[in-house]
């Protein structure tokens, strides 16, 4: 079993997958920052200074009782909240990541299709000289017989 694991771990696919996971995690961090620090502030400003990260619905009071000015204050008081603003930020992050992955897959498929089209349009390679000579010998032997 250890030998099988070594063979699996040493294969190039495992390394490719590990690199993809690390890059994906870093890309997720960048997208989260893009949403929270670049996209949402102007959107909030256009909507009258709204910070979506602090938007929540109070479900149950904490100690001391509400209302709470921020989500952090509600959580510190132990209040039960429905954090719809944080969820909205997560949905926007997901849409950005999904669109980026879609564009990468679309580009890959386009390149693959163009490479297949070029391969199909190219004339077949000429047979090696040995095969040509053997074909000539075969034809001469048929003529003699």
Phi and psi in degrees as GROMACS dihedral restraints (atoms count N, CA, C in turn):
[ dihedral_restraints ]
;  ai    aj    ak    al  type     phi  dphi    fc
    3     4     5     6     1   -63.3    20    10
    4     5     6     7     1   -39.1    20    10
    6     7     8     9     1   -62.8    20    10
    7     8     9    10     1   -42.8    20    10
    9    10    11    12     1   -63.2    20    10
   10    11    12    13     1   -40.3    20    10
   12    13    14    15     1   -63.9    20    10
   13    14    15    16     1   -42.0    20    10
   15    16    17    18     1   -60.3    20    10
   16    17    18    19     1   -44.5    20    10
   18    19    20    21     1   -61.5    20    10
   19    20    21    22     1   -40.5    20    10
   21    22    23    24     1   -66.2    20    10
   22    23    24    25     1   -45.5    20    10
   24    25    26    27     1   -70.0    20    10
   25    26    27    28     1   -27.8    20    10
   27    28    29    30     1   -85.2    20    10
   28    29    30    31     1   -16.6    20    10
   30    31    32    33     1   -61.1    20    10
   31    32    33    34     1   150.5    20    10
   33    34    35    36     1   -64.8    20    10
   34    35    36    37     1   -30.5    20    10
   36    37    38    39     1   -62.7    20    10
   37    38    39    40     1   -37.5    20    10
   39    40    41    42     1   -65.9    20    10
   40    41    42    43     1   -41.7    20    10
   42    43    44    45     1   -64.5    20    10
   43    44    45    46     1   -43.7    20    10
   45    46    47    48     1   -59.5    20    10
   46    47    48    49     1   -43.0    20    10
   48    49    50    51     1   -63.5    20    10
   49    50    51    52     1   -42.7    20    10
   51    52    53    54     1   -62.7    20    10
   52    53    54    55     1   -43.4    20    10
   54    55    56    57     1   -62.2    20    10
   55    56    57    58     1   -42.6    20    10
   57    58    59    60     1   -61.1    20    10
   58    59    60    61     1   -40.5    20    10
   60    61    62    63     1   -66.2    20    10
   61    62    63    64     1   -44.1    20    10
   63    64    65    66     1   -64.6    20    10
   64    65    66    67     1   -44.9    20    10
   66    67    68    69     1   -65.8    20    10
   67    68    69    70     1   -38.9    20    10
   69    70    71    72     1   -61.3    20    10
   70    71    72    73     1   -41.5    20    10
   72    73    74    75     1   -65.1    20    10
   73    74    75    76     1   -42.3    20    10
   75    76    77    78     1   -64.9    20    10
   76    77    78    79     1   -40.1    20    10
   78    79    80    81     1   -63.7    20    10
   79    80    81    82     1   -38.3    20    10
   81    82    83    84     1   -61.9    20    10
   82    83    84    85     1   -39.3    20    10
   84    85    86    87     1   -64.3    20    10
   85    86    87    88     1   -41.8    20    10
   87    88    89    90     1   -64.7    20    10
   88    89    90    91     1   -42.5    20    10
   90    91    92    93     1   -65.7    20    10
   91    92    93    94     1   -41.3    20    10
   93    94    95    96     1   -59.5    20    10
   94    95    96    97     1   -44.4    20    10
   96    97    98    99     1   -64.3    20    10
   97    98    99   100     1   -41.1    20    10
   99   100   101   102     1   -58.2    20    10
  100   101   102   103     1   -45.9    20    10
  102   103   104   105     1   -67.7    20    10
  103   104   105   106     1   -51.6    20    10
  105   106   107   108     1   -72.6    20    10
  106   107   108   109     1   -35.5    20    10
  108   109   110   111     1  -104.7    20    10
  109   110   111   112     1   -20.1    20    10
  111   112   113   114     1  -115.4    20    10
  112   113   114   115     1   -49.1    20    10
  114   115   116   117     1   -80.9    20    10
  115   116   117   118     1   -47.6    20    10
  117   118   119   120     1   -69.5    20    10
  118   119   120   121     1   -36.9    20    10
  120   121   122   123     1   -59.0    20    10
  121   122   123   124     1   -46.9    20    10
  123   124   125   126     1   -65.3    20    10
  124   125   126   127     1   -37.2    20    10
  126   127   128   129     1   -63.2    20    10
  127   128   129   130     1   -44.2    20    10
  129   130   131   132     1   -62.1    20    10
  130   131   132   133     1   -39.0    20    10
  132   133   134   135     1   -64.7    20    10
  133   134   135   136     1   -42.0    20    10
  135   136   137   138     1   -63.5    20    10
  136   137   138   139     1   -29.4    20    10
  138   139   140   141     1   -93.1    20    10
  139   140   141   142     1    16.0    20    10
  141   142   143   144     1    93.5    20    10
  142   143   144   145     1    35.9    20    10
  144   145   146   147     1    79.3    20    10
  145   146   147   148     1    26.7    20    10
  147   148   149   150     1   -81.1    20    10
  148   149   150   151     1   131.1    20    10
  150   151   152   153     1  -105.9    20    10
  151   152   153   154     1   108.3    20    10
  153   154   155   156     1   -66.4    20    10
  154   155   156   157     1   -25.4    20    10
  156   157   158   159     1   -63.9    20    10
  157   158   159   160     1   -22.4    20    10
  159   160   161   162     1  -102.8    20    10
  160   161   162   163     1    11.0    20    10
  162   163   164   165     1   -87.8    20    10
  163   164   165   166     1   124.8    20    10
  165   166   167   168     1  -153.3    20    10
  166   167   168   169     1   163.3    20    10
  168   169   170   171     1  -114.9    20    10
  169   170   171   172     1   124.4    20    10
  171   172   173   174     1   -78.4    20    10
  172   173   174   175     1   118.8    20    10
  174   175   176   177     1   -98.1    20    10
  175   176   177   178     1   -34.9    20    10
  177   178   179   180     1  -150.3    20    10
  178   179   180   181     1   137.6    20    10
  180   181   182   183     1   -69.1    20    10
  181   182   183   184     1   156.8    20    10
  183   184   185   186     1  -110.9    20    10
  184   185   186   187     1  -159.4    20    10
  186   187   188   189     1  -126.8    20    10
  187   188   189   190     1   109.3    20    10
  189   190   191   192     1   -76.0    20    10
  190   191   192   193     1   162.5    20    10
  192   193   194   195     1   -66.6    20    10
  193   194   195   196     1   161.1    20    10
  195   196   197   198     1   -77.1    20    10
  196   197   198   199     1  -172.9    20    10
  198   199   200   201     1   -78.1    20    10
  199   200   201   202     1   158.2    20    10
  201   202   203   204     1  -115.0    20    10
  202   203   204   205     1   138.8    20    10
  204   205   206   207     1   -75.6    20    10
  205   206   207   208     1   -34.4    20    10
  207   208   209   210     1  -133.0    20    10
  208   209   210   211     1   163.4    20    10
  210   211   212   213     1   -63.9    20    10
  211   212   213   214     1   -39.3    20    10
  213   214   215   216     1   -61.7    20    10
  214   215   216   217     1   -40.1    20    10
  216   217   218   219     1   -65.7    20    10
  217   218   219   220     1   -40.0    20    10
  219   220   221   222     1   -66.0    20    10
  220   221   222   223     1   -42.2    20    10
  222   223   224   225     1   -67.7    20    10
  223   224   225   226     1   -37.1    20    10
  225   226   227   228     1   -64.2    20    10
  226   227   228   229     1   -34.4    20    10
  228   229   230   231     1   -80.3    20    10
  229   230   231   232     1    -6.6    20    10
  231   232   233   234     1    82.7    20    10
  232   233   234   235     1    19.8    20    10
  234   235   236   237     1   -74.4    20    10
  235   236   237   238     1   150.5    20    10
  237   238   239   240     1   -90.7    20    10
  238   239   240   241     1   121.6    20    10
  240   241   242   243     1  -129.1    20    10
  241   242   243   244     1   153.4    20    10
  243   244   245   246     1  -105.8    20    10
  244   245   246   247     1   107.3    20    10
  246   247   248   249     1   -89.3    20    10
  247   248   249   250     1    74.5    20    10
  249   250   251   252     1   -72.8    20    10
  250   251   252   253     1   -26.2    20    10
  252   253   254   255     1   -69.1    20    10
  253   254   255   256     1   -41.8    20    10
  255   256   257   258     1   -65.3    20    10
  256   257   258   259     1   -39.7    20    10
  258   259   260   261     1   -62.9    20    10
  259   260   261   262     1   -41.9    20    10
  261   262   263   264     1   -60.5    20    10
  262   263   264   265     1   -42.9    20    10
  264   265   266   267     1   -60.4    20    10
  265   266   267   268     1   -41.2    20    10
  267   268   269   270     1   -65.9    20    10
  268   269   270   271     1   -39.2    20    10
  270   271   272   273     1   -63.8    20    10
  271   272   273   274     1   -43.0    20    10
  273   274   275   276     1   -64.1    20    10
  274   275   276   277     1   -41.4    20    10
  276   277   278   279     1   -60.3    20    10
  277   278   279   280     1   -44.4    20    10
  279   280   281   282     1   -60.8    20    10
  280   281   282   283     1   -44.6    20    10
  282   283   284   285     1   -62.0    20    10
  283   284   285   286     1   -38.6    20    10
  285   286   287   288     1   -65.6    20    10
  286   287   288   289     1   -45.8    20    10
  288   289   290   291     1   -63.8    20    10
  289   290   291   292     1   -44.3    20    10
  291   292   293   294     1   -61.6    20    10
  292   293   294   295     1   -40.7    20    10
  294   295   296   297     1   -65.5    20    10
  295   296   297   298     1   -41.5    20    10
  297   298   299   300     1   -63.4    20    10
  298   299   300   301     1   -43.5    20    10
  300   301   302   303     1   -64.6    20    10
  301   302   303   304     1   -41.2    20    10
  303   304   305   306     1   -58.2    20    10
  304   305   306   307     1   -44.3    20    10
  306   307   308   309     1   -65.0    20    10
  307   308   309   310     1   -39.1    20    10
  309   310   311   312     1   -65.0    20    10
  310   311   312   313     1   -46.1    20    10
  312   313   314   315     1   -65.4    20    10
  313   314   315   316     1   -40.5    20    10
  315   316   317   318     1   -62.2    20    10
  316   317   318   319     1   -44.3    20    10
  318   319   320   321     1   -63.1    20    10
  319   320   321   322     1   -42.4    20    10
  321   322   323   324     1   -62.4    20    10
  322   323   324   325     1   -46.2    20    10
  324   325   326   327     1   -62.9    20    10
  325   326   327   328     1   -38.3    20    10
  327   328   329   330     1   -63.9    20    10
  328   329   330   331     1   -45.3    20    10
  330   331   332   333     1   -62.9    20    10
  331   332   333   334     1   -41.1    20    10
  333   334   335   336     1   -64.9    20    10
  334   335   336   337     1   -43.2    20    10
  336   337   338   339     1   -64.4    20    10
  337   338   339   340     1   -40.9    20    10
  339   340   341   342     1   -67.7    20    10
  340   341   342   343     1   -35.6    20    10
  342   343   344   345     1   -67.6    20    10
  343   344   345   346     1   -39.0    20    10
  345   346   347   348     1   -67.3    20    10
  346   347   348   349     1   -38.4    20    10
  348   349   350   351     1   -64.8    20    10
  349   350   351   352     1   -42.4    20    10
  351   352   353   354     1   -62.8    20    10
  352   353   354   355     1   -40.9    20    10
  354   355   356   357     1   -66.0    20    10
  355   356   357   358     1   -39.9    20    10
  357   358   359   360     1   -70.2    20    10
  358   359   360   361     1   -34.1    20    10
  360   361   362   363     1   -79.0    20    10
  361   362   363   364     1   -22.3    20    10
  363   364   365   366     1   -70.7    20    10
  364   365   366   367     1   141.4    20    10
  366   367   368   369     1   -67.4    20    10
  367   368   369   370     1   151.3    20    10
  369   370   371   372     1   -64.8    20    10
  370   371   372   373     1   148.9    20    10
  372   373   374   375     1   -66.2    20    10
  373   374   375   376     1   149.4    20    10
  375   376   377   378     1   -66.8    20    10
  376   377   378   379     1   143.7    20    10
  378   379   380   381     1   -66.9    20    10
  379   380   381   382     1   154.3    20    10
  381   382   383   384     1   -61.4    20    10
  382   383   384   385     1   156.4    20    10
  384   385   386   387     1   -58.4    20    10
  385   386   387   388     1   -35.5    20    10
  387   388   389   390     1   -61.5    20    10
  388   389   390   391     1   -42.6    20    10
  390   391   392   393     1   -66.8    20    10
  391   392   393   394     1   -38.8    20    10
  393   394   395   396     1   -62.1    20    10
  394   395   396   397     1   -46.7    20    10
  396   397   398   399     1   -63.0    20    10
  397   398   399   400     1   -41.1    20    10
  399   400   401   402     1   -65.0    20    10
  400   401   402   403     1   -36.6    20    10
  402   403   404   405     1   -65.3    20    10
  403   404   405   406     1   -39.5    20    10
  405   406   407   408     1   -65.9    20    10
  406   407   408   409     1   -41.3    20    10
  408   409   410   411     1   -62.6    20    10
  409   410   411   412     1   -44.5    20    10
  411   412   413   414     1   -58.0    20    10
  412   413   414   415     1   -45.7    20    10
  414   415   416   417     1   -63.6    20    10
  415   416   417   418     1   -39.9    20    10
  417   418   419   420     1   -64.7    20    10
  418   419   420   421     1   -40.9    20    10
  420   421   422   423     1   -65.3    20    10
  421   422   423   424     1   -35.5    20    10
  423   424   425   426     1   -66.9    20    10
  424   425   426   427     1   -38.9    20    10
  426   427   428   429     1   -63.9    20    10
  427   428   429   430     1   -38.3    20    10
  429   430   431   432     1   -68.8    20    10
  430   431   432   433     1   -33.8    20    10
